[in-house]
Amino acid sequence: MTSKEIKNLSQDQLKEQIAQERERLLRLKFAHAISPIENPLRIRASRKEIARLLTELSAKSNQQ
């Protein structure tokens, strides 16, 4: 998801995206613990995506 797309989301949509991304990260961590996944950098990318979403949610909360 690009930063433009993230900025266009509402607070509720951001919260939904954060929940989905956290679930994806959890599944990736479990899969990696059982047997190494093909691309472990996906875990890092998922964490960064969560951080971007949380940053935008925080910015929108501070505006109001």
KELOMI-476310 format. One record per residue: residue in one letter; chain; z, y, x negated of N, C-alpha, C, O in turn. Coordinates in Angstrom, 2 decimals, m for minus. Layout:
<tinus>
TINU   res   chain        nw        nv        nu       caw       cav       cau        cw        cv        cu        ow        ov        ou
TINU     a       A         Z         Y         X         Z         Y         X         Z         Y         X         Z         Y         X
...
</tinus>
This chain:
<tinus>
TINU   res   chain        nw        nv        nu       caw       cav       cau        cw        cv        cu        ow        ov        ou
TINU     m       A      0.00     m1.17     m0.85      0.00      0.00      0.00      0.00      1.24     m0.90      0.79      1.33     m1.85
TINU     t       A     m0.89      2.16     m0.60     m0.98      3.36     m1.44      0.07      4.38     m1.02      0.66      4.28      0.05
TINU     s       A      0.29      5.36     m1.89      1.30      6.37     m1.59      0.89      7.21     m0.38      1.76      7.66      0.37
TINU     k       A     m0.40      7.42     m0.18     m0.86      8.17      1.00     m0.49      7.42      2.28     m0.01      8.01      3.25
TINU     e       A     m0.72      6.11      2.27     m0.40      5.29      3.44      1.10      5.31      3.71      1.53      5.36      4.86
TINU     i       A      1.88      5.26      2.65      3.34      5.26      2.80      3.82      6.58      3.40      4.69      6.58      4.26
TINU     k       A      3.25      7.69      2.94      3.66      9.00      3.44      3.32      9.20      4.91      3.97      9.97      5.61
TINU     n       A      2.30      8.50      5.40      1.88      8.63      6.79      2.70      7.79      7.75      2.56      7.93      8.97
TINU     l       A      3.56      6.92      7.24      4.37      6.06      8.10      5.57      6.82      8.66      6.10      7.73      8.03
TINU     s       A      5.98      6.43      9.86      7.18      7.01     10.45      8.40      6.29      9.87      8.27      5.30      9.16
TINU     q       A      9.59      6.80     10.19     10.82      6.19      9.67     10.97      4.76     10.17     11.38      3.88      9.41
TINU     d       A     10.65      4.52     11.44     10.77      3.16     11.98      9.80      2.22     11.28     10.14      1.08     10.97
TINU     q       A      8.59      2.69     11.05      7.60      1.87     10.38      8.02      1.58      8.93      7.82      0.48      8.42
TINU     l       A      8.61      2.58      8.30      9.10      2.38      6.93     10.19      1.31      6.90     10.19      0.45      6.02
TINU     k       A     11.10      1.37      7.85     12.17      0.37      7.91     11.61     m1.03      8.12     12.10     m1.99      7.52
TINU     e       A     10.59     m1.16      8.97      9.96     m2.46      9.20      9.29     m2.96      7.92      9.41     m4.13      7.57
TINU     q       A      8.59     m2.07      7.24      7.90     m2.44      6.00      8.91     m2.87      4.94      8.67     m3.83      4.20
TINU     i       A     10.03     m2.17      4.86     11.07     m2.52      3.89     11.61     m3.92      4.18     11.79     m4.73      3.27
TINU     a       A     11.86     m4.20      5.44     12.37     m5.52      5.82     11.36     m6.61      5.47     11.74     m7.67      4.95
TINU     q       A     10.09     m6.36      5.76      9.06     m7.35      5.44      8.94     m7.57      3.94      8.82     m8.71      3.47
TINU     e       A      8.98     m6.49      3.19      8.84     m6.60      1.74     10.06     m7.30      1.12      9.91     m8.07      0.18
TINU     r       A     11.25     m7.03      1.65     12.45     m7.72      1.15     12.38     m9.22      1.43     12.78    m10.03      0.60
TINU     e       A     11.86     m9.57      2.59     11.70    m10.99      2.92     10.70    m11.65      1.98     10.92    m12.77      1.52
TINU     r       A      9.60    m10.96      1.71      8.59    m11.47      0.79      9.18    m11.66     m0.61      8.92    m12.66     m1.27
TINU     l       A     10.00    m10.69     m1.05     10.63    m10.79     m2.37     11.58    m11.99     m2.42     11.62    m12.71     m3.41
TINU     l       A     12.33    m12.19     m1.36     13.26    m13.31     m1.30     12.51    m14.64     m1.41     12.92    m15.53     m2.14
TINU     r       A     11.39    m14.76     m0.66     10.59    m15.99     m0.72     10.00    m16.20     m2.11      9.95    m17.32     m2.61
TINU     l       A      9.56    m15.11     m2.74      9.02    m15.22     m4.09     10.08    m15.70     m5.07      9.81    m16.54     m5.93
TINU     k       A     11.29    m15.16     m4.95     12.38    m15.56     m5.85     12.74    m17.03     m5.66     12.98    m17.74     m6.64
TINU     f       A     12.79    m17.48     m4.40     13.09    m18.88     m4.15     12.01    m19.79     m4.72     12.30    m20.80     m5.34
TINU     a       A     10.76    m19.41     m4.50      9.64    m20.21     m5.01      9.67    m20.26     m6.53      9.37    m21.29     m7.13
TINU     h       A     10.01    m19.16     m7.15     10.05    m19.10     m8.61     11.22    m19.91     m9.16     11.13    m20.46    m10.26
TINU     a       A     12.31    m19.97     m8.43     13.47    m20.74     m8.88     13.19    m22.24     m8.83     13.65    m23.00     m9.67
TINU     i       A     12.43    m22.65     m7.83     12.12    m24.08     m7.68     11.11    m24.52     m8.74     11.34    m25.49     m9.47
TINU     s       A     10.02    m23.81     m8.80      9.01    m24.07     m9.82      8.33    m22.76    m10.15      8.08    m21.95     m9.25
TINU     p       A      8.02    m22.53    m11.41      7.45    m21.23    m11.78      6.19    m20.91    m10.98      5.28    m21.73    m10.86
TINU     i       A      6.15    m19.70    m10.44      4.97    m19.30     m9.67      3.87    m18.89    m10.63      4.12    m18.59    m11.80
TINU     e       A      2.62    m18.86    m10.12      1.47    m18.55    m10.95      1.58    m17.18    m11.60      1.37    m17.03    m12.81
TINU     n       A      1.92    m16.18    m10.80      1.95    m14.82    m11.30      3.34    m14.22    m11.06      3.58    m13.65    m10.00
TINU     p       A      4.24    m14.33    m12.03      5.59    m13.80    m11.83      5.64    m12.28    m11.73      6.66    m11.72    m11.33
TINU     l       A      4.55    m11.61    m12.09      4.52    m10.15    m11.97      4.51     m9.71    m10.50      4.77     m8.54    m10.20
TINU     r       A      4.22    m10.63     m9.59      4.28    m10.29     m8.17      5.70     m9.94     m7.76      5.90     m9.13     m6.85
TINU     i       A      6.70    m10.54     m8.41      8.10    m10.23     m8.11      8.36     m8.77     m8.48      8.98     m8.04     m7.70
TINU     r       A      7.92     m8.35     m9.63      8.11     m6.98    m10.08      7.38     m6.00     m9.14      7.92     m4.96     m8.76
TINU     a       A      6.16     m6.35     m8.77      5.38     m5.48     m7.88      6.07     m5.34     m6.52      6.05     m4.26     m5.93
TINU     s       A      6.66     m6.41     m6.05      7.36     m6.37     m4.77      8.58     m5.47     m4.85      8.84     m4.70     m3.92
TINU     r       A      9.33     m5.56     m5.94     10.50     m4.68     m6.12     10.08     m3.21     m6.18     10.75     m2.35     m5.61
TINU     k       A      8.99     m2.94     m6.85      8.49     m1.56     m6.94      8.05     m1.04     m5.59      8.26      0.13     m5.27
TINU     e       A      7.43     m1.90     m4.79      6.98     m1.51     m3.46      8.19     m1.16     m2.58      8.16     m0.18     m1.84
TINU     i       A      9.24     m1.96     m2.68     10.47     m1.68     m1.93     11.04     m0.34     m2.35     11.47      0.45     m1.51
TINU     a       A     11.04     m0.07     m3.65     11.56      1.20     m4.16     10.74      2.37     m3.64     11.31      3.40     m3.25
TINU     r       A      9.42      2.23     m3.62      8.58      3.31     m3.09      8.88      3.58     m1.62      8.98      4.73     m1.20
TINU     l       A      9.02      2.51     m0.85      9.30      2.66      0.57     10.66      3.31      0.80     10.81      4.19      1.65
TINU     l       A     11.66      2.88      0.03     13.00      3.45      0.17     13.02      4.92     m0.23     13.72      5.72      0.39
TINU     t       A     12.26      5.27     m1.25     12.19      6.66     m1.69     11.60      7.54     m0.60     12.11      8.62     m0.32
TINU     e       A     10.53      7.08      0.01      9.90      7.85      1.09     10.81      7.94      2.31     10.88      8.98      2.95
TINU     l       A     11.51      6.85      2.63     12.44      6.86      3.75     13.56      7.88      3.49     13.95      8.63      4.39
TINU     s       A     14.06      7.91      2.27     15.10      8.85      1.91     14.59     10.29      2.01     15.30     11.17      2.50
TINU     a       A     13.38     10.53      1.56     12.80     11.88      1.63     12.64     12.32      3.08     12.92     13.48      3.40
TINU     k       A     12.21     11.42      3.94     12.04     11.77      5.35     13.38     12.00      6.02     13.50     12.86      6.89
TINU     s       A     14.40     11.26      5.62     15.73     11.44      6.18     16.32     12.78      5.78     16.99     13.44      6.58
TINU     n       A     16.07     13.20      4.55     16.59     14.47      4.06     15.89     15.67      4.71     16.49     16.75      4.81
TINU     q       A     14.67     15.49      5.13     13.93     16.58      5.78     14.53     16.92      7.13     14.51     18.07      7.55
TINU     q       A     15.07     15.94      7.80     15.57     16.16      9.17     16.98     16.59      9.18     17.55     16.82     10.25
</tinus>
